Amino acid sequence: MAVKSRSRSSRLPPFLRLAYSAPVRQESTAEEIRRFTLPATKALPFVKLRANDQPLWRPESFWHVTSTGRRDADLRLGRRYARQAIAAMRADRDNHLIAHIIQDIIEDAADRTGRRRRGGCGPLARGFLIEISEAIAAAR
């Protein structure tokens, strides 16, 4: 009968105990969770939400607009949308909101090019981009 040597068991490290303590709840944690739900962004009139939208889901489209058919009214509306987007960007602390909107404006222009021979941005998008440009210039 073989005898186990004690030297093998003596080489094992002592049993380690791990203790877990949950981090202290801070206001910044709650604010970060709120930021990921994008409440101001989802409230914008030109943002299209997904069906059965959930708090952490991204919107389906950041640029879902309908033209009024009047160029001047569309330009004014686009400028108003830009001011609302800037306010939502600040409220949600989402530095990428304008980039997402511009990306969807470009996709919309590409879709419109496919439907008709004439492409380009409509007056709503032009008004939006003019207002964003002026806001950037004023910030300098």
C-alpha positions in Angstrom: 0.0 0.0 0.0 1.4 3.4 -1.0 1.6 6.1 1.5 0.9 9.7 0.5 3.6 12.1 1.3 2.8 15.1 3.3 5.3 17.2 1.3 2.9 17.5 -1.6 0.1 18.9 0.5 2.5 21.2 2.3 3.4 22.9 -1.0 -0.2 24.0 -1.6 -0.9 27.7 -0.9 -3.2 28.5 2.0 -6.9 28.7 1.1 -7.7 32.2 -0.2 -10.9 33.9 0.6 -12.4 36.5 -1.6 -14.6 39.1 -0.2 -16.8 41.2 -2.4 -18.1 44.5 -1.4 -20.4 46.3 -3.7 -19.3 49.8 -4.7 -20.9 52.6 -2.9 -23.8 54.1 -4.9 -22.8 57.4 -6.3 -24.9 60.0 -8.1 -22.5 59.7 -11.0 -23.5 56.1 -11.5 -27.1 57.0 -11.7 -26.3 59.8 -14.1 -24.3 57.5 -16.3 -27.2 55.1 -16.6 -29.5 58.0 -17.4 -27.1 59.2 -20.1 -27.3 55.8 -21.8 -31.1 55.9 -22.0 -30.9 59.2 -24.1 -34.2 60.7 -22.9 -33.7 64.1 -24.6 -32.6 62.5 -27.8 -35.5 60.1 -28.0 -37.9 63.1 -27.4 -36.7 64.9 -30.5 -39.5 65.3 -33.2 -37.3 64.0 -36.0 -36.0 60.9 -34.2 -37.7 57.6 -35.1 -37.8 55.1 -32.4 -37.9 51.3 -32.8 -41.1 49.4 -32.3 -41.5 48.6 -28.6 -38.6 50.8 -27.8 -36.6 49.9 -24.7 -34.5 52.4 -22.6 -31.1 51.3 -23.7 -31.9 50.8 -27.4 -30.7 53.2 -30.0 -33.3 54.9 -32.2 -34.1 53.4 -35.5 -33.3 56.7 -37.3 -31.9 60.0 -36.2 -33.3 61.8 -39.2 -36.9 60.9 -40.0 -38.5 64.1 -41.4 -41.4 65.0 -43.7 -41.1 68.0 -45.8 -43.8 70.7 -45.7 -43.4 71.3 -49.4 -42.4 75.0 -48.8 -38.7 75.7 -49.0 -38.6 78.6 -46.6 -40.7 76.8 -44.0 -38.5 73.7 -44.3 -35.3 75.8 -43.8 -36.8 77.3 -40.7 -37.9 73.9 -39.4 -34.4 72.4 -40.1 -32.8 75.3 -38.1 -35.2 74.7 -35.2 -34.4 71.0 -35.3 -30.7 71.8 -35.1 -31.2 74.0 -32.0 -33.2 71.2 -30.4 -30.5 68.7 -31.3 -27.8 70.8 -29.7 -30.0 71.1 -26.5 -30.5 67.4 -26.4 -26.9 66.7 -27.0 -26.1 68.8 -23.9 -28.9 67.3 -21.8 -27.9 63.7 -22.6 -24.1 64.5 -22.6 -24.0 62.7 -25.9 -21.1 64.1 -27.9 -21.9 61.9 -30.9 -25.5 62.9 -31.5 -24.9 65.5 -34.2 -22.6 62.9 -36.0 -25.4 60.3 -35.9 -27.9 62.8 -37.3 -25.5 63.9 -40.1 -24.9 60.3 -41.0 -28.6 59.7 -41.3 -29.0 62.9 -43.4 -26.4 61.4 -45.8 -28.2 58.1 -45.9 -31.5 59.9 -46.6 -29.9 61.9 -49.4 -28.5 58.6 -50.9 -32.0 57.0 -50.7 -33.5 60.0 -52.4 -31.0 59.8 -55.1 -32.0 56.2 -55.8 -35.7 57.1 -56.0 -35.2 60.1 -58.2 -32.5 61.1 -60.5 -32.0 64.3 -58.6 -30.2 63.9 -55.3 -28.8 66.1 -52.6 -30.1 67.3 -49.3 -33.5 68.8 -49.0 -34.3 72.2 -47.5 -34.8 70.6 -44.0 -31.3 69.1 -44.0 -29.8 72.4 -45.4 -31.5 74.4 -42.6 -30.2 71.9 -40.0 -26.6 72.0 -41.4 -26.7 75.8 -41.7 -27.7 76.2 -38.0 -25.1 73.7 -36.9 -22.4 75.5 -38.9 -23.4 78.8 -37.3 -23.3 77.3 -33.8 -19.8 76.0 -34.4 -18.6 79.3 -35.8 -20.2 81.2 -32.8 -18.4 78.9 -30.4 -15.0 79.9 -31.6 
